[in-house]
C-alpha cells in the first residue's frame, strides 16, 4: 500500500475520532444532529432556496468569547441557490 494511502486512511480515522469525541462532549447524537439539520432546512427554506444536498452541518469546538474555555460549536455550510421574494 502506498505511503500516501496510509496517511489518508490515518487522517480519515483521526477525523472520525475527533467527530465522535466532539459529539460526545456536546452530548449531541447523530440523530439529534439530523433533527437540527432538518429544522435548519425548514426555517431557511422560507427565505431562500438552498441546495439541500450540499448542506453540511457539523459539531466542532471553538474558544468561548466569555472565557478561555473550549466549547462545542455548531457549524453549518449552506449553499444558497437564490433568495425568495418577500411576501
Helices and strands as residue ranges (DSSP letters): H 3-25, H 30-45, E 48-50, G 52-54, E 56-63, E 70-77, E 80-83
